[in-house]
């Protein structure tokens, strides 16, 4: 898996919502210590009016970033 966050984020921008979620999930697995992926995922959910997911993603980010 590529470790370039910029490539992952660019790919996510090219995809529809469902595929973008999958891309960002894979990106967070490949780069567990990069906060920008979690921010992009939260922005994606917010853009889709899934505001209940945003705090969950931020919590996941804090947990994973602290672990790594």
PQR file with spaces between the fields and no chain letter, atoms N, CA, C, O and H, PARSE charges and radii, in Angstrom:
ATOM       1  N    UNK     1       0.835   -1.185    0.000 -0.4000 1.5000
ATOM       2  CA   UNK     1       0.000    0.000    0.000 -0.0000 2.0000
ATOM       3  C    UNK     1       0.874    1.240    0.000  0.5500 1.7000
ATOM       4  O    UNK     1       1.870    1.299    0.721 -0.5500 1.4000
ATOM       5  N    UNK     2       0.519    2.204   -0.782 -0.4000 1.5000
ATOM       6  CA   UNK     2       1.290    3.448   -0.777 -0.0000 2.0000
ATOM       7  C    UNK     2       1.159    4.177    0.555  0.5500 1.7000
ATOM       8  O    UNK     2       0.109    4.144    1.196 -0.5500 1.4000
ATOM       9  H    UNK     2      -0.290    2.155   -1.367  0.4000 1.0000
ATOM      10  N    UNK     3       2.210    4.815    0.950 -0.4000 1.5000
ATOM      11  CA   UNK     3       2.196    5.588    2.191 -0.0000 2.0000
ATOM      12  C    UNK     3       1.973    7.076    1.947  0.5500 1.7000
ATOM      13  O    UNK     3       1.890    7.848    2.902 -0.5500 1.4000
ATOM      14  H    UNK     3       3.063    4.842    0.430  0.4000 1.0000
ATOM      15  N    UNK     4       1.876    7.489    0.702 -0.4000 1.5000
ATOM      16  CA   UNK     4       1.713    8.903    0.397 -0.0000 2.0000
ATOM      17  C    UNK     4       0.287    9.365    0.705  0.5500 1.7000
ATOM      18  O    UNK     4      -0.670    8.985    0.030 -0.5500 1.4000
ATOM      19  H    UNK     4       1.943    6.863   -0.075  0.4000 1.0000
ATOM      20  N    UNK     5       0.178   10.176    1.719 -0.4000 1.5000
ATOM      21  CA   UNK     5      -1.135   10.701    2.101 -0.0000 2.0000
ATOM      22  C    UNK     5      -1.750   11.512    0.979  0.5500 1.7000
ATOM      23  O    UNK     5      -2.957   11.441    0.746 -0.5500 1.4000
ATOM      24  H    UNK     5       0.955   10.485    2.268  0.4000 1.0000
ATOM      25  N    UNK     6      -0.931   12.280    0.286 -0.4000 1.5000
ATOM      26  CA   UNK     6      -1.448   13.118   -0.798 -0.0000 2.0000
ATOM      27  C    UNK     6      -2.111   12.276   -1.891  0.5500 1.7000
ATOM      28  O    UNK     6      -3.141   12.665   -2.441 -0.5500 1.4000
ATOM      29  H    UNK     6       0.049   12.338    0.476  0.4000 1.0000
ATOM      30  N    UNK     7      -1.513   11.119   -2.203 -0.4000 1.5000
ATOM      31  CA   UNK     7      -2.111   10.234   -3.212 -0.0000 2.0000
ATOM      32  C    UNK     7      -3.444    9.665   -2.735  0.5500 1.7000
ATOM      33  O    UNK     7      -4.412    9.620   -3.494 -0.5500 1.4000
ATOM      34  H    UNK     7      -0.675   10.803   -1.756  0.4000 1.0000
ATOM      35  N    UNK     8      -3.493    9.237   -1.489 -0.4000 1.5000
ATOM      36  CA   UNK     8      -4.745    8.703   -0.940 -0.0000 2.0000
ATOM      37  C    UNK     8      -5.849    9.759   -0.975  0.5500 1.7000
ATOM      38  O    UNK     8      -6.976    9.480   -1.383 -0.5500 1.4000
ATOM      39  H    UNK     8      -2.707    9.274   -0.872  0.4000 1.0000
ATOM      40  N    UNK     9      -5.510   10.972   -0.543 -0.4000 1.5000
ATOM      41  CA   UNK     9      -6.513   12.037   -0.507 -0.0000 2.0000
ATOM      42  C    UNK     9      -6.965   12.424   -1.919  0.5500 1.7000
ATOM      43  O    UNK     9      -8.142   12.709   -2.139 -0.5500 1.4000
ATOM      44  H    UNK     9      -4.595   11.199   -0.212  0.4000 1.0000
ATOM      45  N    UNK    10      -6.044   12.434   -2.855 -0.4000 1.5000
ATOM      46  CA   UNK    10      -6.409   12.737   -4.243 -0.0000 2.0000
ATOM      47  C    UNK    10      -7.345   11.669   -4.798  0.5500 1.7000
ATOM      48  O    UNK    10      -8.321   11.987   -5.479 -0.5500 1.4000
ATOM      49  H    UNK    10      -5.088   12.202   -2.676  0.4000 1.0000
ATOM      50  N    UNK    11      -7.053   10.417   -4.511 -0.4000 1.5000
ATOM      51  CA   UNK    11      -7.923    9.332   -4.971 -0.0000 2.0000
ATOM      52  C    UNK    11      -9.308    9.452   -4.356  0.5500 1.7000
ATOM      53  O    UNK    11     -10.311    9.266   -5.045 -0.5500 1.4000
ATOM      54  H    UNK    11      -6.261   10.159   -3.959  0.4000 1.0000
ATOM      55  N    UNK    12      -9.373    9.757   -3.076 -0.4000 1.5000
ATOM      56  CA   UNK    12     -10.671    9.894   -2.408 -0.0000 2.0000
ATOM      57  C    UNK    12     -11.503   11.004   -3.051  0.5500 1.7000
ATOM      58  O    UNK    12     -12.720   10.870   -3.172 -0.5500 1.4000
ATOM      59  H    UNK    12      -8.559    9.908   -2.516  0.4000 1.0000
ATOM      60  N    UNK    13     -10.865   12.086   -3.461 -0.4000 1.5000
ATOM      61  CA   UNK    13     -11.590   13.197   -4.094 -0.0000 2.0000
ATOM      62  C    UNK    13     -12.173   12.811   -5.444  0.5500 1.7000
ATOM      63  O    UNK    13     -13.161   13.398   -5.885 -0.5500 1.4000
ATOM      64  H    UNK    13      -9.875   12.195   -3.363  0.4000 1.0000
ATOM      65  N    UNK    14     -11.572   11.833   -6.102 -0.4000 1.5000
ATOM      66  CA   UNK    14     -12.050   11.406   -7.417 -0.0000 2.0000
ATOM      67  C    UNK    14     -13.222   10.432   -7.343  0.5500 1.7000
ATOM      68  O    UNK    14     -13.918   10.211   -8.333 -0.5500 1.4000
ATOM      69  H    UNK    14     -10.769   11.356   -5.744  0.4000 1.0000
ATOM      70  N    UNK    15     -13.433    9.858   -6.174 -0.4000 1.5000
ATOM      71  CA   UNK    15     -14.436    8.800   -6.020 -0.0000 2.0000
ATOM      72  C    UNK    15     -15.772    9.344   -5.529  0.5500 1.7000
ATOM      73  O    UNK    15     -15.868   10.468   -5.037 -0.5500 1.4000
ATOM      74  H    UNK    15     -12.868   10.037   -5.369  0.4000 1.0000
ATOM      75  N    UNK    16     -16.800    8.512   -5.680 -0.4000 1.5000
ATOM      76  CA   UNK    16     -18.094    8.852   -5.097 -0.0000 2.0000
ATOM      77  C    UNK    16     -18.007    8.641   -3.580  0.5500 1.7000
ATOM      78  O    UNK    16     -16.990    8.174   -3.069 -0.5500 1.4000
ATOM      79  H    UNK    16     -16.722    7.598   -6.080  0.4000 1.0000
ATOM      80  N    UNK    17     -19.066    8.986   -2.881 -0.4000 1.5000
ATOM      81  CA   UNK    17     -19.054    8.948   -1.418 -0.0000 2.0000
ATOM      82  C    UNK    17     -18.650    7.585   -0.856  0.5500 1.7000
ATOM      83  O    UNK    17     -17.740    7.503   -0.031 -0.5500 1.4000
ATOM      84  H    UNK    17     -19.893    9.366   -3.296  0.4000 1.0000
ATOM      85  N    UNK    18     -19.310    6.526   -1.291 -0.4000 1.5000
ATOM      86  CA   UNK    18     -19.040    5.188   -0.739 -0.0000 2.0000
ATOM      87  C    UNK    18     -17.602    4.753   -0.989  0.5500 1.7000
ATOM      88  O    UNK    18     -16.938    4.233   -0.092 -0.5500 1.4000
ATOM      89  H    UNK    18     -20.049    6.592   -1.961  0.4000 1.0000
ATOM      90  N    UNK    19     -17.132    4.966   -2.195 -0.4000 1.5000
ATOM      91  CA   UNK    19     -15.764    4.567   -2.511 -0.0000 2.0000
ATOM      92  C    UNK    19     -14.755    5.461   -1.804  0.5500 1.7000
ATOM      93  O    UNK    19     -13.689    4.995   -1.403 -0.5500 1.4000
ATOM      94  H    UNK    19     -17.672    5.388   -2.923  0.4000 1.0000
ATOM      95  N    UNK    20     -15.078    6.728   -1.649 -0.4000 1.5000
ATOM      96  CA   UNK    20     -14.185    7.645   -0.932 -0.0000 2.0000
ATOM      97  C    UNK    20     -14.028    7.217    0.523  0.5500 1.7000
ATOM      98  O    UNK    20     -12.934    7.293    1.081 -0.5500 1.4000
ATOM      99  H    UNK    20     -15.945    7.107   -1.975  0.4000 1.0000
ATOM     100  N    UNK    21     -15.125    6.769    1.136 -0.4000 1.5000
ATOM     101  CA   UNK    21     -15.044    6.262    2.511 -0.0000 2.0000
ATOM     102  C    UNK    21     -14.104    5.065    2.588  0.5500 1.7000
ATOM     103  O    UNK    21     -13.290    4.965    3.506 -0.5500 1.4000
ATOM     104  H    UNK    21     -16.014    6.708    0.682  0.4000 1.0000
ATOM     105  N    UNK    22     -14.218    4.164    1.624 -0.4000 1.5000
ATOM     106  CA   UNK    22     -13.354    2.984    1.601 -0.0000 2.0000
ATOM     107  C    UNK    22     -11.889    3.375    1.390  0.5500 1.7000
ATOM     108  O    UNK    22     -10.995    2.816    2.026 -0.5500 1.4000
ATOM     109  H    UNK    22     -14.879    4.246    0.878  0.4000 1.0000
ATOM     110  N    UNK    23     -11.654    4.323    0.507 -0.4000 1.5000
ATOM     111  CA   UNK    23     -10.286    4.789    0.248 -0.0000 2.0000
ATOM     112  C    UNK    23      -9.691    5.404    1.513  0.5500 1.7000
ATOM     113  O    UNK    23      -8.548    5.113    1.866 -0.5500 1.4000
ATOM     114  H    UNK    23     -12.380    4.776   -0.009  0.4000 1.0000
ATOM     115  N    UNK    24     -10.450    6.242    2.186 -0.4000 1.5000
ATOM     116  CA   UNK    24      -9.936    6.882    3.402 -0.0000 2.0000
ATOM     117  C    UNK    24      -9.728    5.871    4.522  0.5500 1.7000
ATOM     118  O    UNK    24      -8.817    6.025    5.336 -0.5500 1.4000
ATOM     119  H    UNK    24     -11.378    6.479    1.899  0.4000 1.0000
ATOM     120  N    UNK    25     -10.556    4.852    4.569 -0.4000 1.5000
ATOM     121  CA   UNK    25     -10.365    3.793    5.557 -0.0000 2.0000
ATOM     122  C    UNK    25      -9.052    3.058    5.295  0.5500 1.7000
ATOM     123  O    UNK    25      -8.282    2.804    6.221 -0.5500 1.4000
ATOM     124  H    UNK    25     -11.296    4.727    3.908  0.4000 1.0000
ATOM     125  N    UNK    26      -8.803    2.722    4.041 -0.4000 1.5000
ATOM     126  CA   UNK    26      -7.541    2.054    3.682 -0.0000 2.0000
ATOM     127  C    UNK    26      -6.352    2.980    3.926  0.5500 1.7000
ATOM     128  O    UNK    26      -5.286    2.535    4.349 -0.5500 1.4000
ATOM     129  H    UNK    26      -9.429    2.929    3.289  0.4000 1.0000
ATOM     130  N    UNK    27      -6.543    4.262    3.658 -0.4000 1.5000
ATOM     131  CA   UNK    27      -5.468    5.233    3.887 -0.0000 2.0000
ATOM     132  C    UNK    27      -5.107    5.315    5.367  0.5500 1.7000
ATOM     133  O    UNK    27      -3.932    5.407    5.721 -0.5500 1.4000
ATOM     134  H    UNK    27      -7.410    4.624    3.315  0.4000 1.0000
ATOM     135  N    UNK    28      -6.117    5.281    6.225 -0.4000 1.5000
ATOM     136  CA   UNK    28      -5.835    5.353    7.666 -0.0000 2.0000
ATOM     137  C    UNK    28      -5.139    4.091    8.158  0.5500 1.7000
ATOM     138  O    UNK    28      -4.377    4.141    9.123 -0.5500 1.4000
ATOM     139  H    UNK    28      -7.072    5.206    5.938  0.4000 1.0000
ATOM     140  N    UNK    29      -5.390    2.971    7.512 -0.4000 1.5000
ATOM     141  CA   UNK    29      -4.688    1.735    7.867 -0.0000 2.0000
ATOM     142  C    UNK    29      -3.239    1.782    7.392  0.5500 1.7000
ATOM     143  O    UNK    29      -2.344    1.282    8.073 -0.5500 1.4000
ATOM     144  H    UNK    29      -6.009    2.930    6.728  0.4000 1.0000
ATOM     145  N    UNK    30      -3.010    2.375    6.235 -0.4000 1.5000
ATOM     146  CA   UNK    30      -1.654    2.469    5.695 -0.0000 2.0000
ATOM     147  C    UNK    30      -0.826    3.539    6.395  0.5500 1.7000
ATOM     148  O    UNK    30       0.397    3.431    6.489 -0.5500 1.4000
ATOM     149  H    UNK    30      -3.737    2.781    5.681  0.4000 1.0000
ATOM     150  N    UNK    31      -1.508    4.576    6.886 -0.4000 1.5000
ATOM     151  CA   UNK    31      -0.838    5.719    7.528 -0.0000 2.0000
ATOM     152  C    UNK    31      -1.520    6.027    8.853  0.5500 1.7000
ATOM     153  O    UNK    31      -2.151    7.077    8.977 -0.5500 1.4000
ATOM     154  H    UNK    31      -2.501    4.664    6.810  0.4000 1.0000
ATOM     155  N    UNK    32      -1.418    5.157    9.841 -0.4000 1.5000
ATOM     156  CA   UNK    32      -2.180    5.338   11.075 -0.0000 2.0000
ATOM     157  C    UNK    32      -1.773    6.554   11.909  0.5500 1.7000
ATOM     158  O    UNK    32      -2.504    6.941   12.821 -0.5500 1.4000
ATOM     159  H    UNK    32      -0.905    4.304    9.741  0.4000 1.0000
ATOM     160  N    UNK    33      -0.635    7.156   11.617 -0.4000 1.5000
ATOM     161  CA   UNK    33      -0.194    8.311   12.403 -0.0000 2.0000
ATOM     162  C    UNK    33      -0.342    9.637   11.652  0.5500 1.7000
ATOM     163  O    UNK    33       0.287   10.628   12.023 -0.5500 1.4000
ATOM     164  H    UNK    33      -0.042    6.841   10.876  0.4000 1.0000
ATOM     165  N    UNK    34      -1.154    9.663   10.616 -0.4000 1.5000
ATOM     166  CA   UNK    34      -1.361   10.890    9.841 -0.0000 2.0000
ATOM     167  C    UNK    34      -2.761   11.441   10.099  0.5500 1.7000
ATOM     168  O    UNK    34      -3.761   10.855    9.686 -0.5500 1.4000
ATOM     169  H    UNK    34      -1.665    8.858   10.315  0.4000 1.0000
ATOM     170  N    UNK    35      -2.811   12.567   10.784 -0.4000 1.5000
ATOM     171  CA   UNK    35      -4.096   13.139   11.176 -0.0000 2.0000
ATOM     172  C    UNK    35      -4.906   13.679    9.996  0.5500 1.7000
ATOM     173  O    UNK    35      -6.129   13.779   10.095 -0.5500 1.4000
ATOM     174  H    UNK    35      -1.998   13.043   11.120  0.4000 1.0000
ATOM     175  N    UNK    36      -4.258   14.028    8.890 -0.4000 1.5000
ATOM     176  CA   UNK    36      -4.981   14.635    7.780 -0.0000 2.0000
ATOM     177  C    UNK    36      -5.991   13.677    7.139  0.5500 1.7000
ATOM     178  O    UNK    36      -6.987   14.114    6.564 -0.5500 1.4000
ATOM     179  H    UNK    36      -3.265   13.946    8.810  0.4000 1.0000
ATOM     180  N    UNK    37      -5.735   12.401    7.240 -0.4000 1.5000
ATOM     181  CA   UNK    37      -6.672   11.414    6.692 -0.0000 2.0000
ATOM     182  C    UNK    37      -7.963   11.416    7.501  0.5500 1.7000
ATOM     183  O    UNK    37      -9.059   11.364    6.942 -0.5500 1.4000
ATOM     184  H    UNK    37      -4.926   12.046    7.708  0.4000 1.0000
ATOM     185  N    UNK    38      -7.822   11.477    8.822 -0.4000 1.5000
ATOM     186  CA   UNK    38      -9.002   11.501    9.681 -0.0000 2.0000
ATOM     187  C    UNK    38      -9.794   12.793    9.491  0.5500 1.7000
ATOM     188  O    UNK    38     -11.025   12.777    9.523 -0.5500 1.4000
ATOM     189  H    UNK    38      -6.932   11.519    9.276  0.4000 1.0000
ATOM     190  N    UNK    39      -9.101   13.897    9.295 -0.4000 1.5000
ATOM     191  CA   UNK    39      -9.773   15.172    9.045 -0.0000 2.0000
ATOM     192  C    UNK    39     -10.543   15.106    7.721  0.5500 1.7000
ATOM     193  O    UNK    39     -11.677   15.576    7.632 -0.5500 1.4000
ATOM     194  H    UNK    39      -8.101   13.909    9.269  0.4000 1.0000
ATOM     195  N    UNK    40      -9.926   14.525    6.708 -0.4000 1.5000
ATOM     196  CA   UNK    40     -10.606   14.382    5.408 -0.0000 2.0000
ATOM     197  C    UNK    40     -11.836   13.496    5.536  0.5500 1.7000
ATOM     198  O    UNK    40     -12.872   13.782    4.935 -0.5500 1.4000
ATOM     199  H    UNK    40      -9.005   14.143    6.780  0.4000 1.0000
ATOM     200  N    UNK    41     -11.732   12.429    6.308 -0.4000 1.5000
ATOM     201  CA   UNK    41     -12.878   11.538    6.512 -0.0000 2.0000
ATOM     202  C    UNK    41     -14.007   12.270    7.235  0.5500 1.7000
ATOM     203  O    UNK    41     -15.177   12.111    6.886 -0.5500 1.4000
ATOM     204  H    UNK    41     -10.891   12.197    6.796  0.4000 1.0000
ATOM     205  N    UNK    42     -13.661   13.062    8.231 -0.4000 1.5000
ATOM     206  CA   UNK    42     -14.675   13.834    8.956 -0.0000 2.0000
ATOM     207  C    UNK    42     -15.332   14.860    8.036  0.5500 1.7000
ATOM     208  O    UNK    42     -16.546   15.054    8.098 -0.5500 1.4000
ATOM     209  H    UNK    42     -12.710   13.191    8.515  0.4000 1.0000
ATOM     210  N    UNK    43     -14.548   15.517    7.186 -0.4000 1.5000
ATOM     211  CA   UNK    43     -15.111   16.478    6.237 -0.0000 2.0000
ATOM     212  C    UNK    43     -16.025   15.801    5.225  0.5500 1.7000
ATOM     213  O    UNK    43     -17.054   16.358    4.842 -0.5500 1.4000
ATOM     214  H    UNK    43     -13.562   15.359    7.136  0.4000 1.0000
ATOM     215  N    UNK    44     -15.651   14.603    4.791 -0.4000 1.5000
ATOM     216  CA   UNK    44     -16.484   13.851    3.854 -0.0000 2.0000
ATOM     217  C    UNK    44     -17.842   13.546    4.480  0.5500 1.7000
ATOM     218  O    UNK    44     -18.882   13.734    3.848 -0.5500 1.4000
ATOM     219  H    UNK    44     -14.814   14.151    5.102  0.4000 1.0000
ATOM     220  N    UNK    45     -17.824   13.077    5.721 -0.4000 1.5000
ATOM     221  CA   UNK    45     -19.086   12.761    6.403 -0.0000 2.0000
ATOM     222  C    UNK    45     -19.914   14.019    6.622  0.5500 1.7000
ATOM     223  O    UNK    45     -21.134   14.000    6.458 -0.5500 1.4000
ATOM     224  H    UNK    45     -16.980   12.924    6.234  0.4000 1.0000
ATOM     225  N    UNK    46     -19.262   15.098    6.987 -0.4000 1.5000
ATOM     226  CA   UNK    46     -19.969   16.356    7.191 -0.0000 2.0000
ATOM     227  C    UNK    46     -20.612   16.843    5.897  0.5500 1.7000
ATOM     228  O    UNK    46     -21.730   17.357    5.914 -0.5500 1.4000
ATOM     229  H    UNK    46     -18.271   15.113    7.120  0.4000 1.0000
ATOM     230  N    UNK    47     -19.912   16.684    4.782 -0.4000 1.5000
ATOM     231  CA   UNK    47     -20.450   17.095    3.484 -0.0000 2.0000
ATOM     232  C    UNK    47     -21.675   16.272    3.089  0.5500 1.7000
ATOM     233  O    UNK    47     -22.522   16.732    2.324 -0.5500 1.4000
ATOM     234  H    UNK    47     -19.004   16.266    4.769  0.4000 1.0000
ATOM     235  N    UNK    48     -21.757   15.061    3.616 -0.4000 1.5000
ATOM     236  CA   UNK    48     -22.903   14.197    3.324 -0.0000 2.0000
ATOM     237  C    UNK    48     -23.998   14.316    4.386  0.5500 1.7000
ATOM     238  O    UNK    48     -24.948   13.533    4.399 -0.5500 1.4000
ATOM     239  H    UNK    48     -21.069   14.687    4.238  0.4000 1.0000
ATOM     240  N    UNK    49     -23.857   15.292    5.265 -0.4000 1.5000
ATOM     241  CA   UNK    49     -24.804   15.551    6.357 -0.0000 2.0000
ATOM     242  C    UNK    49     -24.856   14.406    7.363  0.5500 1.7000
ATOM     243  O    UNK    49     -25.873   14.206    8.028 -0.5500 1.4000
ATOM     244  H    UNK    49     -23.085   15.928    5.254  0.4000 1.0000
ATOM     245  N    UNK    50     -23.772   13.660    7.475 -0.4000 1.5000
ATOM     246  CA   UNK    50     -23.654   12.597    8.475 -0.0000 2.0000
ATOM     247  C    UNK    50     -22.913   13.141    9.689  0.5500 1.7000
ATOM     248  O    UNK    50     -21.849   12.651   10.068 -0.5500 1.4000
ATOM     249  H    UNK    50     -22.946   13.822    6.935  0.4000 1.0000
ATOM     250  N    UNK    51     -23.507   14.172   10.287 -0.4000 1.5000
ATOM     251  CA   UNK    51     -22.822   14.867   11.370 -0.0000 2.0000
ATOM     252  C    UNK    51     -22.612   14.002   12.609  0.5500 1.7000
ATOM     253  O    UNK    51     -21.732   14.291   13.420 -0.5500 1.4000
ATOM     254  H    UNK    51     -24.371   14.571    9.980  0.4000 1.0000
ATOM     255  N    UNK    52     -23.403   12.951   12.765 -0.4000 1.5000
ATOM     256  CA   UNK    52     -23.207   12.065   13.921 -0.0000 2.0000
ATOM     257  C    UNK    52     -21.922   11.250   13.797  0.5500 1.7000
ATOM     258  O    UNK    52     -21.413   10.743   14.797 -0.5500 1.4000
ATOM     259  H    UNK    52     -24.117   12.716   12.106  0.4000 1.0000
ATOM     260  N    UNK    53     -21.396   11.120   12.590 -0.4000 1.5000
ATOM     261  CA   UNK    53     -20.160   10.366   12.377 -0.0000 2.0000
ATOM     262  C    UNK    53     -18.909   11.188   12.705  0.5500 1.7000
ATOM     263  O    UNK    53     -17.858   10.623   13.010 -0.5500 1.4000
ATOM     264  H    UNK    53     -21.809   11.532   11.777  0.4000 1.0000
ATOM     265  N    UNK    54     -19.019   12.499   12.645 -0.4000 1.5000
ATOM     266  CA   UNK    54     -17.839   13.350   12.829 -0.0000 2.0000
ATOM     267  C    UNK    54     -17.205   13.140   14.207  0.5500 1.7000
ATOM     268  O    UNK    54     -15.999   12.901   14.270 -0.5500 1.4000
ATOM     269  H    UNK    54     -19.873   12.957   12.398  0.4000 1.0000
ATOM     270  N    UNK    55     -17.952   13.216   15.309 -0.4000 1.5000
ATOM     271  CA   UNK    55     -17.303   12.987   16.612 -0.0000 2.0000
ATOM     272  C    UNK    55     -16.725   11.568   16.740  0.5500 1.7000
ATOM     273  O    UNK    55     -15.700   11.372   17.393 -0.5500 1.4000
ATOM     274  H    UNK    55     -18.931   13.409   15.257  0.4000 1.0000
ATOM     275  N    UNK    56     -17.376   10.595   16.123 -0.4000 1.5000
ATOM     276  CA   UNK    56     -16.861    9.223   16.162 -0.0000 2.0000
ATOM     277  C    UNK    56     -15.518    9.130   15.456  0.5500 1.7000
ATOM     278  O    UNK    56     -14.601    8.463   15.935 -0.5500 1.4000
ATOM     279  H    UNK    56     -18.209   10.754   15.593  0.4000 1.0000
ATOM     280  N    UNK    57     -15.405    9.806   14.309 -0.4000 1.5000
ATOM     281  CA   UNK    57     -14.146    9.803   13.562 -0.0000 2.0000
ATOM     282  C    UNK    57     -13.043   10.527   14.331  0.5500 1.7000
ATOM     283  O    UNK    57     -11.896   10.081   14.345 -0.5500 1.4000
ATOM     284  H    UNK    57     -16.149   10.347   13.920  0.4000 1.0000
ATOM     285  N    UNK    58     -13.389   11.635   14.966 -0.4000 1.5000
ATOM     286  CA   UNK    58     -12.394   12.374   15.741 -0.0000 2.0000
ATOM     287  C    UNK    58     -11.926   11.539   16.928  0.5500 1.7000
ATOM     288  O    UNK    58     -10.737   11.522   17.247 -0.5500 1.4000
ATOM     289  H    UNK    58     -14.321   11.997   14.955  0.4000 1.0000
ATOM     290  N    UNK    59     -12.849   10.854   17.577 -0.4000 1.5000
ATOM     291  CA   UNK    59     -12.480    9.971   18.688 -0.0000 2.0000
ATOM     292  C    UNK    59     -11.558    8.848   18.198  0.5500 1.7000
ATOM     293  O    UNK    59     -10.560    8.531   18.845 -0.5500 1.4000
ATOM     294  H    UNK    59     -13.814   10.867   17.318  0.4000 1.0000
ATOM     295  N    UNK    60     -11.896    8.256   17.064 -0.4000 1.5000
ATOM     296  CA   UNK    60     -11.066    7.206   16.481 -0.0000 2.0000
ATOM     297  C    UNK    60      -9.672    7.745   16.149  0.5500 1.7000
ATOM     298  O    UNK    60      -8.667    7.071   16.379 -0.5500 1.4000
ATOM     299  H    UNK    60     -12.707    8.513   16.538  0.4000 1.0000
ATOM     300  N    UNK    61      -9.623    8.957   15.611 -0.4000 1.5000
ATOM     301  CA   UNK    61      -8.342    9.570   15.258 -0.0000 2.0000
ATOM     302  C    UNK    61      -7.478    9.756   16.500  0.5500 1.7000
ATOM     303  O    UNK    61      -6.299    9.402   16.495 -0.5500 1.4000
ATOM     304  H    UNK    61     -10.439    9.504   15.425  0.4000 1.0000
ATOM     305  N    UNK    62      -8.051   10.303   17.550 -0.4000 1.5000
ATOM     306  CA   UNK    62      -7.294   10.535   18.787 -0.0000 2.0000
ATOM     307  C    UNK    62      -6.786    9.220   19.344  0.5500 1.7000
ATOM     308  O    UNK    62      -5.633    9.122   19.762 -0.5500 1.4000
ATOM     309  H    UNK    62      -9.009   10.590   17.554  0.4000 1.0000
ATOM     310  N    UNK    63      -7.644    8.208   19.354 -0.4000 1.5000
ATOM     311  CA   UNK    63      -7.260    6.892   19.872 -0.0000 2.0000
ATOM     312  C    UNK    63      -6.121    6.294   19.045  0.5500 1.7000
ATOM     313  O    UNK    63      -5.134    5.818   19.606 -0.5500 1.4000
ATOM     314  H    UNK    63      -8.581    8.288   19.015  0.4000 1.0000
ATOM     315  N    UNK    64      -6.250    6.313   17.714 -0.4000 1.5000
ATOM     316  CA   UNK    64      -5.225    5.732   16.856 -0.0000 2.0000
ATOM     317  C    UNK    64      -3.931    6.529   16.872  0.5500 1.7000
ATOM     318  O    UNK    64      -2.847    5.946   16.870 -0.5500 1.4000
ATOM     319  H    UNK    64      -7.052    6.700   17.258  0.4000 1.0000
ATOM     320  N    UNK    65      -4.028    7.839   16.886 -0.4000 1.5000
ATOM     321  CA   UNK    65      -2.825    8.668   16.918 -0.0000 2.0000
ATOM     322  C    UNK    65      -2.076    8.489   18.230  0.5500 1.7000
ATOM     323  O    UNK    65      -0.845    8.490   18.247 -0.5500 1.4000
ATOM     324  H    UNK    65      -4.908    8.312   16.887  0.4000 1.0000
ATOM     325  N    UNK    66      -2.803    8.337   19.321 -0.4000 1.5000
ATOM     326  CA   UNK    66      -2.138    8.104   20.620 -0.0000 2.0000
ATOM     327  C    UNK    66      -1.446    6.747   20.643  0.5500 1.7000
ATOM     328  O    UNK    66      -0.389    6.591   21.255 -0.5500 1.4000
ATOM     329  H    UNK    66      -3.803    8.336   19.308  0.4000 1.0000
ATOM     330  N    UNK    67      -2.043    5.776   19.978 -0.4000 1.5000
ATOM     331  CA   UNK    67      -1.478    4.426   19.944 -0.0000 2.0000
ATOM     332  C    UNK    67      -0.207    4.392   19.099  0.5500 1.7000
ATOM     333  O    UNK    67       0.733    3.668   19.428 -0.5500 1.4000
ATOM     334  H    UNK    67      -2.901    5.902   19.481  0.4000 1.0000
ATOM     335  N    UNK    68      -0.168    5.155   18.031 -0.4000 1.5000
ATOM     336  CA   UNK    68       0.978    5.121   17.119 -0.0000 2.0000
ATOM     337  C    UNK    68       1.867    6.303   17.372  0.5500 1.7000
ATOM     338  O    UNK    68       2.890    6.459   16.706 -0.5500 1.4000
ATOM     339  H    UNK    68      -0.932    5.743   17.764  0.4000 1.0000
